[in-house]
């Protein structure tokens, strides 16, 4: 167990993955992780999902194996977990705050707008 390194799976195009990555980098934790970064829609993505499906009702990213056989997902839950590990607060991290109040917020808003537009187009 002493040699265990958490493994993180990151979708290269996911704003939630970037959110988590920004946090762990600024918290000084990045070097403690083994990272798997994949492109969505690839064979590697399919293999990652197949590997993680037994652990969740639905797979999402980022996902971290926080301890041997223990998996956690959801960027906010992961950030809260690693705030405790590092003894830091995300609210005190300028780069992280810059991302979550800027580009991340914009990406989430654009995603929601896109979903509304798709729902509207399907209704006609």
N, CA, C and O atoms as a GROMACS GRO file, in nm:
protein
  496
    1UNK      N    1   0.082  -0.121   0.000
    1UNK     CA    2   0.000   0.000   0.000
    1UNK      C    3   0.086   0.126   0.000
    1UNK      O    4   0.047   0.227  -0.058
    2UNK      N    5   0.202   0.121   0.064
    2UNK     CA    6   0.288   0.240   0.071
    2UNK      C    7   0.332   0.285  -0.068
    2UNK      O    8   0.358   0.403  -0.089
    3UNK      N    9   0.341   0.193  -0.163
    3UNK     CA   10   0.384   0.227  -0.298
    3UNK      C   11   0.267   0.264  -0.390
    3UNK      O   12   0.288   0.294  -0.507
    4UNK      N   13   0.145   0.262  -0.337
    4UNK     CA   14   0.028   0.291  -0.420
    4UNK      C   15   0.031   0.436  -0.465
    4UNK      O   16   0.054   0.528  -0.386
    5UNK      N   17   0.005   0.456  -0.595
    5UNK     CA   18  -0.011   0.590  -0.652
    5UNK      C   19  -0.152   0.597  -0.709
    5UNK      O   20  -0.191   0.511  -0.787
    6UNK      N   21  -0.229   0.699  -0.671
    6UNK     CA   22  -0.362   0.713  -0.729
    6UNK      C   23  -0.352   0.723  -0.881
    6UNK      O   24  -0.260   0.784  -0.935
    7UNK      N   25  -0.448   0.662  -0.948
    7UNK     CA   26  -0.454   0.668  -1.093
    7UNK      C   27  -0.573   0.754  -1.132
    7UNK      O   28  -0.684   0.735  -1.081
    8UNK      N   29  -0.550   0.849  -1.220
    8UNK     CA   30  -0.656   0.939  -1.264
    8UNK      C   31  -0.677   0.920  -1.414
    8UNK      O   32  -0.582   0.916  -1.492
    9UNK      N   33  -0.804   0.910  -1.452
    9UNK     CA   34  -0.842   0.901  -1.592
    9UNK      C   35  -0.903   1.034  -1.633
    9UNK      O   36  -0.995   1.083  -1.568
   10UNK      N   37  -0.850   1.092  -1.741
   10UNK     CA   38  -0.890   1.225  -1.786
   10UNK      C   39  -0.926   1.224  -1.934
   10UNK      O   40  -0.847   1.180  -2.018
   11UNK      N   41  -1.045   1.272  -1.963
   11UNK     CA   42  -1.089   1.294  -2.100
   11UNK      C   43  -1.025   1.425  -2.146
   11UNK      O   44  -1.050   1.530  -2.086
   12UNK      N   45  -0.945   1.421  -2.250
   12UNK     CA   46  -0.869   1.536  -2.295
   12UNK      C   47  -0.956   1.657  -2.329
   12UNK      O   48  -0.906   1.770  -2.326
   13UNK      N   49  -1.083   1.637  -2.361
   13UNK     CA   50  -1.171   1.748  -2.402
   13UNK      C   51  -1.276   1.782  -2.297
   13UNK      O   52  -1.375   1.848  -2.329
   14UNK      N   53  -1.255   1.740  -2.175
   14UNK     CA   54  -1.355   1.757  -2.070
   14UNK      C   55  -1.320   1.874  -1.978
   14UNK      O   56  -1.214   1.875  -1.917
   15UNK      N   57  -1.409   1.974  -1.967
   15UNK     CA   58  -1.381   2.087  -1.878
   15UNK      C   59  -1.376   2.046  -1.730
   15UNK      O   60  -1.307   2.111  -1.651
   16UNK      N   61  -1.447   1.941  -1.692
   16UNK     CA   62  -1.443   1.894  -1.554
   16UNK      C   63  -1.308   1.829  -1.523
   16UNK      O   64  -1.257   1.841  -1.412
   17UNK      N   65  -1.251   1.760  -1.622
   17UNK     CA   66  -1.118   1.703  -1.606
   17UNK      C   67  -1.014   1.813  -1.592
   17UNK      O   68  -0.923   1.804  -1.510
   18UNK      N   69  -1.028   1.918  -1.673
   18UNK     CA   70  -0.935   2.032  -1.663
   18UNK      C   71  -0.949   2.099  -1.527
   18UNK      O   72  -0.850   2.144  -1.470
   19UNK      N   73  -1.070   2.107  -1.477
   19UNK     CA   74  -1.094   2.165  -1.345
   19UNK      C   75  -1.016   2.088  -1.239
   19UNK      O   76  -0.945   2.148  -1.158
   20UNK      N   77  -1.028   1.955  -1.240
   20UNK     CA   78  -0.957   1.873  -1.143
   20UNK      C   79  -0.806   1.884  -1.162
   20UNK      O   80  -0.731   1.899  -1.066
   21UNK      N   81  -0.762   1.877  -1.287
   21UNK     CA   82  -0.618   1.885  -1.315
   21UNK      C   83  -0.560   2.019  -1.270
   21UNK      O   84  -0.450   2.024  -1.215
   22UNK      N   85  -0.633   2.127  -1.292
   22UNK     CA   86  -0.587   2.259  -1.248
   22UNK      C   87  -0.572   2.261  -1.097
   22UNK      O   88  -0.473   2.312  -1.044
   23UNK      N   89  -0.671   2.205  -1.028
   23UNK     CA   90  -0.663   2.200  -0.882
   23UNK      C   91  -0.541   2.120  -0.835
   23UNK      O   92  -0.462   2.170  -0.754
   24UNK      N   93  -0.524   1.996  -0.884
   24UNK     CA   94  -0.413   1.914  -0.832
   24UNK      C   95  -0.278   1.973  -0.868
   24UNK      O   96  -0.182   1.959  -0.792
   25UNK      N   97  -0.269   2.037  -0.983
   25UNK     CA   98  -0.142   2.102  -1.018
   25UNK      C   99  -0.112   2.216  -0.921
   25UNK      O  100  -0.001   2.226  -0.868
   26UNK      N  101  -0.212   2.302  -0.898
   26UNK     CA  102  -0.189   2.417  -0.811
   26UNK      C  103  -0.170   2.375  -0.666
   26UNK      O  104  -0.102   2.443  -0.589
   27UNK      N  105  -0.229   2.263  -0.627
   27UNK     CA  106  -0.213   2.211  -0.491
   27UNK      C  107  -0.079   2.140  -0.473
   27UNK      O  108  -0.043   2.104  -0.361
   28UNK      N  109  -0.007   2.119  -0.581
   28UNK     CA  110   0.123   2.052  -0.574
   28UNK      C  111   0.112   1.901  -0.562
   28UNK      O  112   0.204   1.836  -0.514
   29UNK      N  113  -0.001   1.846  -0.608
   29UNK     CA  114  -0.024   1.702  -0.597
   29UNK      C  115  -0.003   1.624  -0.726
   29UNK      O  116   0.001   1.501  -0.723
   30UNK      N  117   0.010   1.691  -0.838
   30UNK     CA  118   0.009   1.624  -0.968
   30UNK      C  119   0.111   1.511  -0.976
   30UNK      O  120   0.081   1.406  -1.033
   31UNK      N  121   0.229   1.530  -0.922
   31UNK     CA  122   0.335   1.429  -0.932
   31UNK      C  123   0.305   1.303  -0.852
   31UNK      O  124   0.378   1.205  -0.863
   32UNK      N  125   0.201   1.304  -0.772
   32UNK     CA  126   0.162   1.186  -0.695
   32UNK      C  127   0.069   1.092  -0.773
   32UNK      O  128   0.040   0.982  -0.727
   33UNK      N  129   0.024   1.134  -0.890
   33UNK     CA  130  -0.073   1.058  -0.969
   33UNK      C  131  -0.008   0.990  -1.088
   33UNK      O  132   0.090   1.039  -1.144
   34UNK      N  133  -0.065   0.876  -1.126
   34UNK     CA  134  -0.042   0.817  -1.256
   34UNK      C  135  -0.163   0.858  -1.340
   34UNK      O  136  -0.277   0.828  -1.302
   35UNK      N  137  -0.140   0.924  -1.451
   35UNK     CA  138  -0.250   0.978  -1.530
   35UNK      C  139  -0.266   0.904  -1.661
   35UNK      O  140  -0.168   0.868  -1.727
   36UNK      N  141  -0.392   0.881  -1.698
   36UNK     CA  142  -0.429   0.828  -1.828
   36UNK      C  143  -0.516   0.936  -1.893
   36UNK      O  144  -0.628   0.962  -1.850
   37UNK      N  145  -0.463   0.996  -1.997
   37UNK     CA  146  -0.536   1.099  -2.071
   37UNK      C  147  -0.574   1.038  -2.206
   37UNK      O  148  -0.488   0.988  -2.278
   38UNK      N  149  -0.702   1.044  -2.238
   38UNK     CA  150  -0.749   0.983  -2.362
   38UNK      C  151  -0.835   1.081  -2.439
   38UNK      O  152  -0.888   1.178  -2.384
   39UNK      N  153  -0.846   1.054  -2.568
   39UNK     CA  154  -0.934   1.132  -2.656
   39UNK      C  155  -1.071   1.064  -2.658
   39UNK      O  156  -1.078   0.942  -2.668
   40UNK      N  157  -1.179   1.142  -2.649
   40UNK     CA  158  -1.312   1.080  -2.654
   40UNK      C  159  -1.337   1.010  -2.787
   40UNK      O  160  -1.292   1.055  -2.893
   41UNK      N  161  -1.410   0.900  -2.778
   41UNK     CA  162  -1.448   0.827  -2.898
   41UNK      C  163  -1.343   0.731  -2.951
   41UNK      O  164  -1.364   0.668  -3.055
   42UNK      N  165  -1.230   0.719  -2.883
   42UNK     CA  166  -1.123   0.630  -2.928
   42UNK      C  167  -1.136   0.492  -2.866
   42UNK      O  168  -1.216   0.471  -2.774
   43UNK      N  169  -1.058   0.398  -2.917
   43UNK     CA  170  -1.054   0.265  -2.856
   43UNK      C  171  -1.006   0.272  -2.712
   43UNK      O  172  -1.054   0.198  -2.626
   44UNK      N  173  -0.911   0.362  -2.685
   44UNK     CA  174  -0.862   0.378  -2.547
   44UNK      C  175  -0.976   0.425  -2.455
   44UNK      O  176  -0.988   0.377  -2.343
   45UNK      N  177  -1.058   0.517  -2.503
   45UNK     CA  178  -1.173   0.565  -2.426
   45UNK      C  179  -1.266   0.448  -2.394
   45UNK      O  180  -1.311   0.433  -2.281
   46UNK      N  181  -1.296   0.366  -2.494
   46UNK     CA  182  -1.383   0.250  -2.473
   46UNK      C  183  -1.323   0.154  -2.371
   46UNK      O  184  -1.396   0.099  -2.288
   47UNK      N  185  -1.193   0.133  -2.377
   47UNK     CA  186  -1.127   0.043  -2.282
   47UNK      C  187  -1.132   0.099  -2.140
   47UNK      O  188  -1.152   0.025  -2.044
   48UNK      N  189  -1.113   0.229  -2.126
   48UNK     CA  190  -1.120   0.293  -1.994
   48UNK      C  191  -1.261   0.278  -1.937
   48UNK      O  192  -1.278   0.241  -1.821
   49UNK      N  193  -1.362   0.307  -2.019
   49UNK     CA  194  -1.501   0.293  -1.973
   49UNK      C  195  -1.530   0.150  -1.930
   49UNK      O  196  -1.593   0.128  -1.827
   50UNK      N  197  -1.485   0.053  -2.009
   50UNK     CA  198  -1.508  -0.088  -1.976
   50UNK      C  199  -1.440  -0.125  -1.844
   50UNK      O  200  -1.494  -0.202  -1.764
   51UNK      N  201  -1.322  -0.069  -1.820
   51UNK     CA  202  -1.249  -0.095  -1.696
   51UNK      C  203  -1.322  -0.037  -1.575
   51UNK      O  204  -1.323  -0.097  -1.467
   52UNK      N  205  -1.383   0.081  -1.593
   52UNK     CA  206  -1.445   0.152  -1.480
   52UNK      C  207  -1.592   0.115  -1.457
   52UNK      O  208  -1.642   0.134  -1.347
   53UNK      N  209  -1.660   0.063  -1.559
   53UNK     CA  210  -1.804   0.035  -1.547
   53UNK      C  211  -1.841  -0.053  -1.428
   53UNK      O  212  -1.946  -0.029  -1.368
   54UNK      N  213  -1.763  -0.153  -1.391
   54UNK     CA  214  -1.802  -0.235  -1.275
   54UNK      C  215  -1.807  -0.158  -1.142
   54UNK      O  216  -1.863  -0.206  -1.044
   55UNK      N  217  -1.748  -0.040  -1.139
   55UNK     CA  218  -1.738   0.037  -1.015
   55UNK      C  219  -1.844   0.146  -1.000
   55UNK      O  220  -1.858   0.205  -0.893
   56UNK      N  221  -1.920   0.174  -1.106
   56UNK     CA  222  -2.016   0.285  -1.105
   56UNK      C  223  -2.144   0.249  -1.179
   56UNK      O  224  -2.144   0.163  -1.267
   57UNK      N  225  -2.253   0.317  -1.143
   57UNK     CA  226  -2.375   0.306  -1.222
   57UNK      C  227  -2.356   0.370  -1.359
   57UNK      O  228  -2.406   0.320  -1.460
   58UNK      N  229  -2.282   0.481  -1.361
   58UNK     CA  230  -2.247   0.546  -1.487
   58UNK      C  231  -2.105   0.602  -1.473
   58UNK      O  232  -2.068   0.655  -1.369
   59UNK      N  233  -2.029   0.588  -1.579
   59UNK     CA  234  -1.891   0.634  -1.579
   59UNK      C  235  -1.887   0.779  -1.623
   59UNK      O  236  -1.953   0.818  -1.720
   60UNK      N  237  -1.810   0.858  -1.552
   60UNK     CA  238  -1.785   0.997  -1.593
   60UNK      C  239  -1.641   1.031  -1.555
   60UNK      O  240  -1.573   0.956  -1.486
   61UNK      N  241  -1.599   1.144  -1.603
   61UNK     CA  242  -1.460   1.183  -1.583
   61UNK      C  243  -1.453   1.325  -1.529
   61UNK      O  244  -1.536   1.409  -1.563
   62UNK      N  245  -1.354   1.351  -1.445
   62UNK     CA  246  -1.243   1.266  -1.407
   62UNK      C  247  -1.285   1.155  -1.311
   62UNK      O  248  -1.383   1.167  -1.238
   63UNK      N  249  -1.209   1.047  -1.313
   63UNK     CA  250  -1.223   0.938  -1.218
   63UNK      C  251  -1.085   0.908  -1.163
   63UNK      O  252  -0.985   0.910  -1.235
   64UNK      N  253  -1.080   0.881  -1.031
   64UNK     CA  254  -0.953   0.850  -0.965
   64UNK      C  255  -0.969   0.723  -0.885
   64UNK      O  256  -1.068   0.704  -0.814
   65UNK      N  257  -0.871   0.636  -0.897
   65UNK     CA  258  -0.859   0.524  -0.804
   65UNK      C  259  -0.782   0.579  -0.685
   65UNK      O  260  -0.659   0.590  -0.689
   66UNK      N  261  -0.853   0.614  -0.578
   66UNK     CA  262  -0.795   0.684  -0.464
   66UNK      C  263  -0.718   0.591  -0.370
   66UNK      O  264  -0.628   0.635  -0.297
   67UNK      N  265  -0.754   0.465  -0.371
   67UNK     CA  266  -0.686   0.360  -0.294
   67UNK      C  267  -0.707   0.232  -0.374
   67UNK      O  268  -0.795   0.227  -0.459
   68UNK      N  269  -0.629   0.129  -0.349
   68UNK     CA  270  -0.646   0.007  -0.428
   68UNK      C  271  -0.792  -0.042  -0.428
   68UNK      O  272  -0.846  -0.077  -0.323
   69UNK      N  273  -0.853  -0.045  -0.547
   69UNK     CA  274  -0.990  -0.091  -0.562
   69UNK      C  275  -1.098   0.008  -0.521
   69UNK      O  276  -1.216  -0.025  -0.526
   70UNK      N  277  -1.059   0.128  -0.481
   70UNK     CA  278  -1.154   0.232  -0.441
   70UNK      C  279  -1.152   0.344  -0.545
   70UNK      O  280  -1.048   0.407  -0.568
   71UNK      N  281  -1.267   0.367  -0.607
   71UNK     CA  282  -1.276   0.463  -0.717
   71UNK      C  283  -1.370   0.577  -0.679
   71UNK      O  284  -1.470   0.557  -0.611
   72UNK      N  285  -1.335   0.696  -0.724
   72UNK     CA  286  -1.415   0.815  -0.697
   72UNK      C  287  -1.424   0.896  -0.825
   72UNK      O  288  -1.328   0.904  -0.901
   73UNK      N  289  -1.541   0.955  -0.849
   73UNK     CA  290  -1.559   1.042  -0.965
   73UNK      C  291  -1.623   1.171  -0.917
   73UNK      O  292  -1.648   1.188  -0.798
   74UNK      N  293  -1.651   1.261  -1.009
   74UNK     CA  294  -1.711   1.392  -0.983
   74UNK      C  295  -1.601   1.490  -0.940
   74UNK      O  296  -1.542   1.476  -0.833
   75UNK      N  297  -1.577   1.587  -1.024
   75UNK     CA  298  -1.467   1.680  -0.998
   75UNK      C  299  -1.481   1.750  -0.863
   75UNK      O  300  -1.381   1.768  -0.793
   76UNK      N  301  -1.601   1.791  -0.825
   76UNK     CA  302  -1.618   1.859  -0.697
   76UNK      C  303  -1.588   1.766  -0.579
   76UNK      O  304  -1.522   1.807  -0.484
   77UNK      N  305  -1.634   1.642  -0.585
   77UNK     CA  306  -1.606   1.545  -0.479
   77UNK      C  307  -1.457   1.515  -0.471
   77UNK      O  308  -1.400   1.506  -0.362
   78UNK      N  309  -1.394   1.500  -0.587
   78UNK     CA  310  -1.250   1.474  -0.588
   78UNK      C  311  -1.171   1.592  -0.533
   78UNK      O  312  -1.076   1.573  -0.457
   79UNK      N  313  -1.209   1.711  -0.571
   79UNK     CA  314  -1.140   1.831  -0.520
   79UNK      C  315  -1.157   1.840  -0.370
   79UNK      O  316  -1.060   1.869  -0.299
   80UNK      N  317  -1.277   1.817  -0.318
   80UNK     CA  318  -1.298   1.820  -0.173
   80UNK      C  319  -1.210   1.715  -0.104
   80UNK      O  320  -1.150   1.743  -0.001
   81UNK      N  321  -1.203   1.596  -0.162
   81UNK     CA  322  -1.119   1.490  -0.105
   81UNK      C  323  -0.973   1.533  -0.099
   81UNK      O  324  -0.908   1.520   0.004
   82UNK      N  325  -0.922   1.584  -0.210
   82UNK     CA  326  -0.781   1.619  -0.216
   82UNK      C  327  -0.748   1.752  -0.148
   82UNK      O  328  -0.631   1.778  -0.121
   83UNK      N  329  -0.847   1.835  -0.121
   83UNK     CA  330  -0.823   1.951  -0.034
   83UNK      C  331  -0.777   1.900   0.103
   83UNK      O  332  -0.683   1.954   0.162
   84UNK      N  333  -0.845   1.796   0.152
   84UNK     CA  334  -0.808   1.738   0.280
   84UNK      C  335  -0.672   1.672   0.277
   84UNK      O  336  -0.594   1.684   0.371
   85UNK      N  337  -0.642   1.602   0.168
   85UNK     CA  338  -0.512   1.535   0.154
   85UNK      C  339  -0.399   1.637   0.157
   85UNK      O  340  -0.297   1.617   0.223
   86UNK      N  341  -0.417   1.747   0.084
   86UNK     CA  342  -0.311   1.847   0.070
   86UNK      C  343  -0.315   1.955   0.178
   86UNK      O  344  -0.219   2.030   0.194
   87UNK      N  345  -0.426   1.963   0.252
   87UNK     CA  346  -0.439   2.068   0.352
   87UNK      C  347  -0.448   2.206   0.290
   87UNK      O  348  -0.395   2.303   0.343
   88UNK      N  349  -0.517   2.214   0.176
   88UNK     CA  350  -0.534   2.341   0.105
   88UNK      C  351  -0.682   2.364   0.079
   88UNK      O  352  -0.764   2.275   0.096
   89UNK      N  353  -0.714   2.485   0.037
   89UNK     CA  354  -0.851   2.521   0.000
   89UNK      C  355  -0.852   2.572  -0.144
   89UNK      O  356  -0.775   2.660  -0.181
   90UNK      N  357  -0.940   2.515  -0.224
   90UNK     CA  358  -0.952   2.557  -0.363
   90UNK      C  359  -0.987   2.705  -0.373
   90UNK      O  360  -0.946   2.773  -0.467
   91UNK      N  361  -1.062   2.756  -0.276
   91UNK     CA  362  -1.099   2.898  -0.277
   91UNK      C  363  -0.978   2.990  -0.269
   91UNK      O  364  -0.986   3.107  -0.309
   92UNK      N  365  -0.867   2.939  -0.218
   92UNK     CA  366  -0.745   3.020  -0.202
   92UNK      C  367  -0.648   3.006  -0.319
   92UNK      O  368  -0.537   3.059  -0.314
   93UNK      N  369  -0.689   2.936  -0.424
   93UNK     CA  370  -0.599   2.910  -0.537
   93UNK      C  371  -0.634   3.001  -0.654
   93UNK      O  372  -0.738   2.983  -0.716
   94UNK      N  373  -0.549   3.098  -0.685
   94UNK     CA  374  -0.584   3.196  -0.789
   94UNK      C  375  -0.603   3.136  -0.929
   94UNK      O  376  -0.697   3.174  -0.998
   95UNK      N  377  -0.517   3.046  -0.971
   95UNK     CA  378  -0.532   2.989  -1.105
   95UNK      C  379  -0.659   2.904  -1.113
   95UNK      O  380  -0.734   2.913  -1.211
   96UNK      N  381  -0.682   2.823  -1.013
   96UNK     CA  382  -0.803   2.741  -1.009
   96UNK      C  383  -0.928   2.829  -1.014
   96UNK      O  384  -1.020   2.802  -1.092
   97UNK      N  385  -0.932   2.934  -0.934
   97UNK     CA  386  -1.046   3.024  -0.933
   97UNK      C  387  -1.063   3.095  -1.067
   97UNK      O  388  -1.175   3.117  -1.112
   98UNK      N  389  -0.953   3.131  -1.128
   98UNK     CA  390  -0.957   3.194  -1.260
   98UNK      C  391  -1.025   3.101  -1.360
   98UNK      O  392  -1.108   3.144  -1.439
   99UNK      N  393  -0.988   2.973  -1.357
   99UNK     CA  394  -1.046   2.876  -1.450
   99UNK      C  395  -1.194   2.852  -1.420
   99UNK      O  396  -1.277   2.858  -1.511
  100UNK      N  397  -1.230   2.824  -1.293
  100UNK     CA  398  -1.369   2.785  -1.264
  100UNK      C  399  -1.466   2.902  -1.278
  100UNK      O  400  -1.585   2.879  -1.302
  101UNK      N  401  -1.420   3.024  -1.264
  101UNK     CA  402  -1.510   3.138  -1.279
  101UNK      C  403  -1.508   3.197  -1.420
  101UNK      O  404  -1.583   3.290  -1.451
  102UNK      N  405  -1.421   3.143  -1.506
  102UNK     CA  406  -1.409   3.193  -1.641
  102UNK      C  407  -1.440   3.086  -1.744
  102UNK      O  408  -1.557   3.062  -1.775
  103UNK      N  409  -1.336   3.023  -1.797
  103UNK     CA  410  -1.354   2.925  -1.904
  103UNK      C  411  -1.444   2.808  -1.866
  103UNK      O  412  -1.526   2.766  -1.946
  104UNK      N  413  -1.430   2.757  -1.745
  104UNK     CA  414  -1.513   2.644  -1.702
  104UNK      C  415  -1.660   2.685  -1.701
  104UNK      O  416  -1.745   2.614  -1.754
  105UNK      N  417  -1.690   2.797  -1.641
  105UNK     CA  418  -1.828   2.846  -1.635
  105UNK      C  419  -1.884   2.865  -1.776
  105UNK      O  420  -1.998   2.829  -1.803
  106UNK      N  421  -1.805   2.921  -1.864
  106UNK     CA  422  -1.847   2.941  -2.002
  106UNK      C  423  -1.872   2.806  -2.072
  106UNK      O  424  -1.971   2.792  -2.144
  107UNK      N  425  -1.786   2.709  -2.051
  107UNK     CA  426  -1.803   2.577  -2.113
  107UNK      C  427  -1.931   2.510  -2.064
  107UNK      O  428  -2.003   2.450  -2.144
  108UNK      N  429  -1.960   2.520  -1.936
  108UNK     CA  430  -2.082   2.460  -1.882
  108UNK      C  431  -2.206   2.530  -1.938
  108UNK      O  432  -2.303   2.464  -1.974
  109UNK      N  433  -2.201   2.662  -1.945
  109UNK     CA  434  -2.314   2.736  -2.002
  109UNK      C  435  -2.336   2.702  -2.149
  109UNK      O  436  -2.450   2.685  -2.192
  110UNK      N  437  -2.230   2.691  -2.226
  110UNK     CA  438  -2.242   2.654  -2.367
  110UNK      C  439  -2.297   2.512  -2.383
  110UNK      O  440  -2.377   2.487  -2.472
  111UNK      N  441  -2.255   2.421  -2.297
  111UNK     CA  442  -2.307   2.284  -2.301
  111UNK      C  443  -2.458   2.284  -2.274
  111UNK      O  444  -2.534   2.218  -2.346
  112UNK      N  445  -2.499   2.357  -2.172
  112UNK     CA  446  -2.644   2.364  -2.139
  112UNK      C  447  -2.723   2.424  -2.254
  112UNK      O  448  -2.831   2.375  -2.288
  113UNK      N  449  -2.670   2.530  -2.315
  113UNK     CA  450  -2.738   2.593  -2.427
  113UNK      C  451  -2.748   2.496  -2.545
  113UNK      O  452  -2.851   2.488  -2.611
  114UNK      N  453  -2.641   2.423  -2.570
  114UNK     CA  454  -2.640   2.324  -2.678
  114UNK      C  455  -2.746   2.216  -2.653
  114UNK      O  456  -2.816   2.176  -2.746
  115UNK      N  457  -2.758   2.170  -2.530
  115UNK     CA  458  -2.857   2.068  -2.497
  115UNK      C  459  -2.999   2.123  -2.517
  115UNK      O  460  -3.086   2.052  -2.568
  116UNK      N  461  -3.022   2.248  -2.478
  116UNK     CA  462  -3.154   2.309  -2.498
  116UNK      C  463  -3.186   2.320  -2.647
  116UNK      O  464  -3.298   2.291  -2.689
  117UNK      N  465  -3.089   2.360  -2.726
  117UNK     CA  466  -3.109   2.373  -2.870
  117UNK      C  467  -3.140   2.237  -2.933
  117UNK      O  468  -3.227   2.226  -3.019
  118UNK      N  469  -3.067   2.133  -2.890
  118UNK     CA  470  -3.092   1.998  -2.942
  118UNK      C  471  -3.230   1.950  -2.903
  118UNK      O  472  -3.298   1.888  -2.985
  119UNK      N  473  -3.273   1.978  -2.780
  119UNK     CA  474  -3.408   1.938  -2.737
  119UNK      C  475  -3.514   2.011  -2.819
  119UNK      O  476  -3.614   1.951  -2.858
  120UNK      N  477  -3.492   2.140  -2.845
  120UNK     CA  478  -3.585   2.219  -2.925
  120UNK      C  479  -3.592   2.171  -3.068
  120UNK      O  480  -3.701   2.169  -3.127
  121UNK      N  481  -3.480   2.132  -3.125
  121UNK     CA  482  -3.478   2.084  -3.263
  121UNK      C  483  -3.546   1.949  -3.274
  121UNK      O  484  -3.607   1.919  -3.377
  122UNK      N  485  -3.538   1.868  -3.171
  122UNK     CA  486  -3.602   1.738  -3.171
  122UNK      C  487  -3.751   1.745  -3.151
  122UNK      O  488  -3.822   1.649  -3.183
  123UNK      N  489  -3.801   1.855  -3.100
  123UNK     CA  490  -3.944   1.871  -3.073
  123UNK      C  491  -4.024   1.904  -3.198
  123UNK      O  492  -4.146   1.893  -3.197
  124UNK      N  493  -3.958   1.943  -3.304
  124UNK     CA  494  -4.028   1.986  -3.427
  124UNK      C  495  -4.043   1.874  -3.523
  124UNK      O  496  -4.100   1.892  -3.630
   0.00000   0.00000   0.00000
